[in-house]
Amino acid sequence: GGGVLTPLPRVLRVLGGPDCLPHLCQVLVTHDPELVPLAASLLTDVLSHNSDALSRVYLTGMFYFALAYPGSNLKELAQLLGVAHLAQASRGVADSGAGVTLAQRSYLGHVLPESMLYCLHTYGPDAFATALCGDTDTPELIWTHAMRTSRLLPQLVAHLGDLRPRLAQAATHTLWDYAPAPPITYPELQPEVWCHRYYLRHLCDEARFPAWPLSDHVALLQALLAEWRAELARQPLAMSASQACGVLGLSPGPDGRVAEEEVRRAYRSLARKYHPDKNPAGRSTFLAVAAAYEVL
């Protein structure tokens, strides 16, 4: 019935332990349309009763494995993400508090637009699963099938490297070496301004969206004022493109530019060494790496 089991049954301790949990999560990498939902359901049950395993499951790569699944039967995966995305002990996730956005609180904030997180958080896993493999264009959510297939899936697959081929070669002892994925940006959202829980251009379009229902009027007004103050106070980037290349160990081409995949590859390599989740002493270096990635 969803209650906490005390003491924790041995099977849940074993499945949530370091010897089993990473391998159970890697079943999601098979992309098998029958195995993936079963593994996701089992993981949801295990993590719902094992808070220790829940808070560190991000280290297995589970979130990336789940979102890299290309199928359309996403209900069980969405339930798993709903249980876990706000419960991670990662140093890259902010605690709840005044002024902290959902994207900052969620482990998925660097790979999905905040509007998708609100869909999961507000409307539940079923709505999220439907939205993720469909097309939506409203004041609350802008997402297309192409955003998934041309940005989200390819970039996560690239981040996971050769894990899937190695597992397919019966290397069942293989474990993925955790590294946080580079932030994923979506060109379709570049002209949009997201504020509180709405895309402002769509919200103001009374021809397409007349009388769109608003929730939390005061919070929306506060967010608008905060966004305006932040825009007025915005400073030019403190790092030049050449300095950013130096931080990431890259050399610009003849046209002065660096290919996006080279930037992402350099970020992944340095994140494995310096991200605070892997190296608490590397925080300052990782912040410089993240700033350089943002510039480029």
LUMTORVEX-596817 format. One record per residue (C-alpha): residue in one letter; chain; x, y, z. Coordinates in Angstrom, 2 decimals, decimal comma, always signed. Layout:
<recs>
+---+---+---------+---------+---------+
! r ! c !    east !   north !      up !
+---+---+---------+---------+---------+
! A ! A !       X !       Y !       Z !
...
+---+---+---------+---------+---------+
</recs>
This chain:
<recs>
+---+---+---------+---------+---------+
! r ! c !    east !   north !      up !
+---+---+---------+---------+---------+
! G ! A !   +0,00 !   +0,00 !   +0,00 !
! G ! A !   +2,99 !   +2,34 !   -0,30 !
! G ! A !   +3,89 !   +2,31 !   +3,38 !
! V ! A !   +7,46 !   +2,12 !   +4,66 !
! L ! A !   +8,61 !   -1,42 !   +5,42 !
! T ! A !  +10,51 !   -1,76 !   +8,72 !
! P ! A !  +12,76 !   -3,63 !   +9,00 !
! L ! A !  +13,55 !   -3,62 !   +5,30 !
! P ! A !  +13,07 !   -7,11 !   +3,82 !
! R ! A !  +16,31 !   -8,79 !   +2,81 !
! V ! A !  +15,31 !   -8,97 !   -0,87 !
! L ! A !  +14,92 !   -5,17 !   -1,00 !
! R ! A !  +18,26 !   -4,68 !   +0,78 !
! V ! A !  +20,01 !   -6,98 !   -1,70 !
! L ! A !  +18,37 !   -5,55 !   -4,82 !
! G ! A !  +19,10 !   -2,01 !   -3,61 !
! G ! A !  +22,69 !   -2,83 !   -2,69 !
! P ! A !  +25,82 !   -1,97 !   -4,68 !
! D ! A !  +26,20 !   -5,51 !   -6,01 !
! C ! A !  +22,76 !   -5,64 !   -7,63 !
! L ! A !  +21,36 !   -2,15 !   -8,18 !
! P ! A !  +23,76 !   -1,02 !  -10,97 !
! H ! A !  +23,16 !   -4,21 !  -12,94 !
! L ! A !  +19,40 !   -3,96 !  -12,48 !
! C ! A !  +19,51 !   -0,38 !  -13,77 !
! Q ! A !  +21,55 !   -1,45 !  -16,78 !
! V ! A !  +18,73 !   -3,72 !  -17,92 !
! L ! A !  +17,20 !   -0,45 !  -19,17 !
! V ! A !  +20,11 !   -0,17 !  -21,64 !
! T ! A !  +18,94 !   -3,30 !  -23,48 !
! H ! A !  +16,08 !   -1,28 !  -25,02 !
! D ! A !  +14,07 !   -4,50 !  -25,03 !
! P ! A !  +10,38 !   -3,45 !  -25,10 !
! E ! A !   +9,40 !   -6,27 !  -22,74 !
! L ! A !  +12,35 !   -6,21 !  -20,34 !
! V ! A !  +12,56 !   -2,43 !  -19,89 !
! P ! A !   +9,06 !   -1,92 !  -18,40 !
! L ! A !   +9,56 !   -4,92 !  -16,09 !
! A ! A !  +12,92 !   -3,65 !  -14,88 !
! A ! A !  +11,50 !   -0,14 !  -14,39 !
! S ! A !   +8,61 !   -1,49 !  -12,30 !
! L ! A !  +10,97 !   -3,56 !  -10,15 !
! L ! A !  +13,27 !   -0,56 !   -9,65 !
! T ! A !  +10,30 !   +1,59 !   -8,62 !
! D ! A !   +9,31 !   -0,97 !   -5,99 !
! V ! A !  +12,87 !   -1,33 !   -4,68 !
! L ! A !  +13,59 !   +2,39 !   -4,53 !
! S ! A !  +10,21 !   +3,28 !   -3,03 !
! H ! A !  +11,11 !   +1,26 !   +0,09 !
! N ! A !  +14,88 !   +1,81 !   +0,23 !
! S ! A !  +15,73 !   +5,48 !   +0,80 !
! D ! A !  +19,50 !   +4,85 !   +0,80 !
! A ! A !  +19,37 !   +3,21 !   -2,62 !
! L ! A !  +16,96 !   +5,88 !   -3,87 !
! S ! A !  +19,22 !   +8,81 !   -2,98 !
! R ! A !  +22,27 !   +7,38 !   -4,79 !
! V ! A !  +20,68 !   +5,66 !   -7,79 !
! Y ! A !  +21,86 !   +8,52 !  -10,03 !
! L ! A !  +25,40 !   +7,12 !   -9,68 !
! T ! A !  +24,34 !   +4,04 !  -11,65 !
! G ! A !  +23,34 !   +6,17 !  -14,65 !
! M ! A !  +19,70 !   +5,12 !  -14,26 !
! F ! A !  +18,27 !   +8,50 !  -15,30 !
! Y ! A !  +20,29 !   +8,55 !  -18,51 !
! F ! A !  +19,49 !   +4,90 !  -19,25 !
! A ! A !  +15,75 !   +5,57 !  -18,83 !
! L ! A !  +15,66 !   +8,69 !  -21,00 !
! A ! A !  +17,84 !   +7,08 !  -23,69 !
! Y ! A !  +15,21 !   +4,36 !  -24,23 !
! P ! A !  +13,81 !   +5,00 !  -27,74 !
! G ! A !  +10,51 !   +3,16 !  -27,37 !
! S ! A !   +7,04 !   +4,59 !  -26,85 !
! N ! A !   +5,97 !   +2,33 !  -23,95 !
! L ! A !   +7,16 !   +4,82 !  -21,35 !
! K ! A !   +4,59 !   +4,46 !  -18,55 !
! E ! A !   +6,77 !   +2,39 !  -16,19 !
! L ! A !   +9,87 !   +4,46 !  -16,91 !
! A ! A !   +7,93 !   +7,64 !  -16,18 !
! Q ! A !   +6,77 !   +6,20 !  -12,86 !
! L ! A !  +10,39 !   +5,38 !  -11,99 !
! L ! A !  +11,55 !   +8,90 !  -12,88 !
! G ! A !   +8,68 !  +10,39 !  -10,88 !
! V ! A !   +9,75 !   +8,50 !   -7,75 !
! A ! A !  +13,43 !   +9,32 !   -8,07 !
! H ! A !  +14,14 !  +12,64 !   -9,78 !
! L ! A !  +13,68 !  +14,87 !   -6,70 !
! A ! A !  +15,30 !  +12,48 !   -4,22 !
! Q ! A !  +18,94 !  +12,45 !   -5,32 !
! A ! A !  +21,86 !  +13,28 !   -3,02 !
! S ! A !  +23,95 !  +14,61 !   -5,92 !
! R ! A !  +26,05 !  +17,70 !   -5,22 !
! G ! A !  +24,70 !  +19,07 !   -8,50 !
! V ! A !  +21,14 !  +19,22 !   -7,12 !
! A ! A !  +19,89 !  +22,08 !   -4,93 !
! D ! A !  +17,89 !  +21,64 !   -1,75 !
! S ! A !  +14,34 !  +22,94 !   -1,59 !
! G ! A !  +14,04 !  +26,55 !   -0,51 !
! A ! A !  +12,93 !  +30,03 !   -1,49 !
! G ! A !  +14,00 !  +30,93 !   -5,00 !
! V ! A !  +15,08 !  +27,39 !   -5,91 !
! T ! A !  +13,54 !  +26,26 !   -9,18 !
! L ! A !  +12,24 !  +22,81 !   -9,99 !
! A ! A !  +15,04 !  +22,42 !  -12,54 !
! Q ! A !  +17,60 !  +23,06 !   -9,78 !
! R ! A !  +15,94 !  +20,55 !   -7,44 !
! S ! A !  +15,54 !  +17,79 !  -10,01 !
! Y ! A !  +18,36 !  +15,54 !  -11,18 !
! L ! A !  +16,81 !  +15,82 !  -14,64 !
! G ! A !  +17,17 !  +19,60 !  -14,73 !
! H ! A !  +20,25 !  +19,52 !  -16,97 !
! V ! A !  +18,79 !  +17,24 !  -19,65 !
! L ! A !  +15,10 !  +18,19 !  -19,86 !
! P ! A !  +13,38 !  +21,59 !  -20,10 !
! E ! A !  +11,81 !  +22,72 !  -16,83 !
! S ! A !   +8,39 !  +22,57 !  -18,49 !
! M ! A !   +8,79 !  +18,79 !  -18,87 !
! L ! A !   +9,69 !  +18,52 !  -15,19 !
! Y ! A !   +6,56 !  +20,46 !  -14,29 !
! C ! A !   +4,53 !  +18,06 !  -16,43 !
! L ! A !   +5,95 !  +15,13 !  -14,46 !
! H ! A !   +5,66 !  +16,85 !  -11,09 !
! T ! A !   +2,20 !  +18,41 !  -11,56 !
! Y ! A !   +0,31 !  +16,11 !  -13,89 !
! G ! A !   +1,98 !  +12,81 !  -13,06 !
! P ! A !   +3,91 !  +10,02 !  -14,83 !
! D ! A !   +1,18 !   +9,11 !  -17,33 !
! A ! A !   +0,98 !  +12,68 !  -18,67 !
! F ! A !   +4,78 !  +12,87 !  -18,78 !
! A ! A !   +5,04 !   +9,59 !  -20,70 !
! T ! A !   +2,50 !  +10,79 !  -23,25 !
! A ! A !   +4,21 !  +14,17 !  -23,64 !
! L ! A !   +7,72 !  +12,75 !  -23,99 !
! C ! A !   +6,95 !  +10,79 !  -27,15 !
! G ! A !   +4,45 !  +13,28 !  -28,61 !
! D ! A !   +4,05 !  +16,89 !  -29,70 !
! T ! A !   +2,73 !  +19,60 !  -27,38 !
! D ! A !   +2,61 !  +23,36 !  -27,93 !
! T ! A !   +0,90 !  +25,21 !  -25,07 !
! P ! A !   +1,77 !  +27,91 !  -22,52 !
! E ! A !   +2,77 !  +25,14 !  -20,09 !
! L ! A !   +4,70 !  +22,81 !  -22,37 !
! I ! A !   +6,58 !  +23,07 !  -25,64 !
! W ! A !   +7,93 !  +19,71 !  -26,73 !
! T ! A !   +8,10 !  +17,85 !  -30,01 !
! H ! A !   +8,93 !  +14,35 !  -31,13 !
! A ! A !  +11,89 !  +15,84 !  -33,01 !
! M ! A !  +13,29 !  +17,35 !  -29,79 !
! R ! A !  +13,43 !  +13,85 !  -28,39 !
! T ! A !  +14,80 !  +12,09 !  -31,45 !
! S ! A !  +17,26 !  +14,75 !  -32,67 !
! R ! A !  +18,55 !  +16,14 !  -29,35 !
! L ! A !  +17,71 !  +14,11 !  -26,24 !
! L ! A !  +18,25 !  +10,56 !  -27,52 !
! P ! A !  +21,42 !  +11,12 !  -29,61 !
! Q ! A !  +23,16 !  +13,14 !  -26,92 !
! L ! A !  +22,40 !  +10,65 !  -24,16 !
! V ! A !  +23,45 !   +7,73 !  -26,36 !
! A ! A !  +26,72 !   +9,54 !  -27,09 !
! H ! A !  +27,22 !  +10,19 !  -23,38 !
! L ! A !  +26,77 !   +6,50 !  -22,55 !
! G ! A !  +29,46 !   +5,60 !  -25,07 !
! D ! A !  +30,01 !   +1,93 !  -25,83 !
! L ! A !  +28,11 !   +0,60 !  -22,80 !
! R ! A !  +25,30 !   -0,96 !  -24,82 !
! P ! A !  +27,58 !   -2,82 !  -27,27 !
! R ! A !  +29,68 !   -4,11 !  -24,37 !
! L ! A !  +26,61 !   -5,41 !  -22,57 !
! A ! A !  +25,37 !   -6,99 !  -25,80 !
! Q ! A !  +28,64 !   -8,94 !  -26,00 !
! A ! A !  +27,68 !  -10,74 !  -22,77 !
! A ! A !  +29,98 !   -8,55 !  -20,65 !
! T ! A !  +27,40 !   -8,67 !  -17,87 !
! H ! A !  +30,02 !   -7,69 !  -15,29 !
! T ! A !  +30,49 !   -4,33 !  -17,04 !
! L ! A !  +29,49 !   -1,25 !  -15,07 !
! W ! A !  +29,14 !   +2,21 !  -16,53 !
! D ! A !  +31,66 !   +4,74 !  -15,22 !
! Y ! A !  +29,40 !   +7,53 !  -13,95 !
! A ! A !  +29,84 !  +11,06 !  -15,24 !
! P ! A !  +27,19 !  +13,80 !  -15,35 !
! A ! A !  +25,97 !  +14,51 !  -18,85 !
! P ! A !  +26,65 !  +17,90 !  -20,40 !
! P ! A !  +23,58 !  +20,14 !  -20,25 !
! I ! A !  +21,29 !  +19,53 !  -23,22 !
! T ! A !  +19,93 !  +22,60 !  -24,97 !
! Y ! A !  +16,99 !  +22,70 !  -27,36 !
! P ! A !  +17,13 !  +25,23 !  -30,23 !
! E ! A !  +13,33 !  +25,14 !  -30,44 !
! L ! A !  +13,18 !  +26,84 !  -27,03 !
! Q ! A !  +15,79 !  +29,52 !  -27,73 !
! P ! A !  +13,23 !  +32,28 !  -28,46 !
! E ! A !  +11,08 !  +31,34 !  -25,46 !
! V ! A !  +11,07 !  +32,79 !  -21,96 !
! W ! A !  +10,07 !  +30,31 !  -19,25 !
! C ! A !   +8,81 !  +31,94 !  -16,08 !
! H ! A !   +7,33 !  +30,19 !  -13,03 !
! R ! A !   +5,53 !  +27,49 !  -15,03 !
! Y ! A !   +4,62 !  +29,20 !  -18,29 !
! Y ! A !   +6,15 !  +30,15 !  -21,62 !
! L ! A !   +5,37 !  +33,86 !  -21,72 !
! R ! A !   +4,98 !  +34,22 !  -25,49 !
! H ! A !   +2,30 !  +31,55 !  -25,59 !
! L ! A !   +0,69 !  +32,79 !  -22,40 !
! C ! A !   +0,25 !  +36,23 !  -23,96 !
! D ! A !   -1,13 !  +34,82 !  -27,23 !
! E ! A !   -4,84 !  +35,34 !  -26,62 !
! A ! A !   -5,72 !  +34,29 !  -30,17 !
! R ! A !   -4,36 !  +30,76 !  -29,71 !
! F ! A !   -4,80 !  +30,39 !  -25,96 !
! P ! A !   -7,72 !  +32,55 !  -24,80 !
! A ! A !   -8,31 !  +32,61 !  -21,05 !
! W ! A !   -5,59 !  +30,04 !  -20,32 !
! P ! A !   -6,07 !  +29,08 !  -16,65 !
! L ! A !   -3,44 !  +30,46 !  -14,29 !
! S ! A !   -2,41 !  +28,94 !  -11,00 !
! D ! A !   -0,46 !  +30,67 !   -8,23 !
! H ! A !   -1,08 !  +34,22 !   -9,46 !
! V ! A !   +1,10 !  +35,80 !   -6,76 !
! A ! A !   +3,97 !  +33,38 !   -7,38 !
! L ! A !   +3,76 !  +34,11 !  -11,12 !
! L ! A !   +3,96 !  +37,87 !  -10,51 !
! Q ! A !   +6,92 !  +37,40 !   -8,15 !
! A ! A !   +8,69 !  +35,23 !  -10,73 !
! L ! A !   +8,09 !  +37,83 !  -13,45 !
! L ! A !   +9,61 !  +40,57 !  -11,31 !
! A ! A !  +12,57 !  +38,36 !  -10,38 !
! E ! A !  +13,15 !  +37,47 !  -14,04 !
! W ! A !  +13,05 !  +41,16 !  -15,02 !
! R ! A !  +15,52 !  +42,12 !  -12,27 !
! A ! A !  +17,84 !  +39,29 !  -13,33 !
! E ! A !  +17,70 !  +40,48 !  -16,95 !
! L ! A !  +18,55 !  +44,04 !  -15,93 !
! A ! A !  +21,48 !  +42,82 !  -13,83 !
! R ! A !  +22,81 !  +40,38 !  -16,44 !
! Q ! A !  +26,53 !  +40,81 !  -17,08 !
! P ! A !  +28,55 !  +39,86 !  -20,16 !
! L ! A !  +30,20 !  +36,45 !  -19,98 !
! A ! A !  +33,38 !  +36,72 !  -17,93 !
! M ! A !  +35,23 !  +34,21 !  -20,12 !
! S ! A !  +36,12 !  +34,60 !  -23,77 !
! A ! A !  +35,77 !  +31,80 !  -26,30 !
! S ! A !  +39,55 !  +31,39 !  -26,50 !
! Q ! A !  +39,79 !  +31,18 !  -22,70 !
! A ! A !  +36,98 !  +28,61 !  -22,69 !
! C ! A !  +38,86 !  +26,50 !  -25,24 !
! G ! A !  +41,92 !  +26,66 !  -23,00 !
! V ! A !  +39,96 !  +25,42 !  -19,98 !
! L ! A !  +38,57 !  +22,49 !  -21,97 !
! G ! A !  +41,88 !  +21,76 !  -23,70 !
! L ! A !  +40,49 !  +22,44 !  -27,18 !
! S ! A !  +41,95 !  +24,15 !  -30,22 !
! P ! A !  +39,58 !  +26,18 !  -32,43 !
! G ! A !  +39,47 !  +25,39 !  -36,12 !
! P ! A !  +40,50 !  +27,80 !  -38,90 !
! D ! A !  +37,13 !  +29,54 !  -38,58 !
! G ! A !  +37,65 !  +30,04 !  -34,85 !
! R ! A !  +34,92 !  +27,57 !  -33,94 !
! V ! A !  +34,89 !  +24,16 !  -32,24 !
! A ! A !  +32,51 !  +21,36 !  -33,20 !
! E ! A !  +29,75 !  +20,78 !  -30,65 !
! E ! A !  +30,62 !  +17,10 !  -30,24 !
! E ! A !  +34,25 !  +18,00 !  -29,46 !
! V ! A !  +33,07 !  +20,39 !  -26,76 !
! R ! A !  +30,78 !  +17,76 !  -25,28 !
! R ! A !  +33,52 !  +15,10 !  -25,40 !
! A ! A !  +35,93 !  +17,40 !  -23,56 !
! Y ! A !  +33,26 !  +18,23 !  -20,99 !
! R ! A !  +32,52 !  +14,54 !  -20,36 !
! S ! A !  +36,19 !  +13,72 !  -19,88 !
! L ! A !  +36,79 !  +16,56 !  -17,41 !
! A ! A !  +33,50 !  +15,98 !  -15,59 !
! R ! A !  +34,57 !  +12,41 !  -14,86 !
! K ! A !  +37,66 !  +13,80 !  -13,13 !
! Y ! A !  +36,39 !  +16,92 !  -11,39 !
! H ! A !  +32,62 !  +16,78 !  -10,81 !
! P ! A !  +31,99 !  +17,06 !   -7,02 !
! D ! A !  +30,09 !  +13,76 !   -7,08 !
! K ! A !  +33,31 !  +12,04 !   -8,21 !
! N ! A !  +35,91 !  +14,35 !   -6,68 !
! P ! A !  +34,77 !  +16,66 !   -3,84 !
! A ! A !  +38,08 !  +18,55 !   -4,06 !
! G ! A !  +37,51 !  +19,30 !   -7,74 !
! R ! A !  +34,52 !  +21,61 !   -7,32 !
! S ! A !  +36,27 !  +24,84 !   -8,35 !
! T ! A !  +37,80 !  +23,20 !  -11,42 !
! F ! A !  +34,45 !  +21,73 !  -12,42 !
! L ! A !  +32,75 !  +25,13 !  -12,09 !
! A ! A !  +35,34 !  +26,52 !  -14,52 !
! V ! A !  +34,69 !  +23,59 !  -16,88 !
! A ! A !  +30,92 !  +24,17 !  -16,71 !
! A ! A !  +31,41 !  +27,90 !  -17,37 !
! A ! A !  +33,63 !  +27,15 !  -20,38 !
! Y ! A !  +31,06 !  +24,72 !  -21,74 !
! E ! A !  +28,34 !  +27,37 !  -21,41 !
! V ! A !  +30,47 !  +29,90 !  -23,33 !
! L ! A !  +31,15 !  +27,50 !  -26,20 !
+---+---+---------+---------+---------+
</recs>
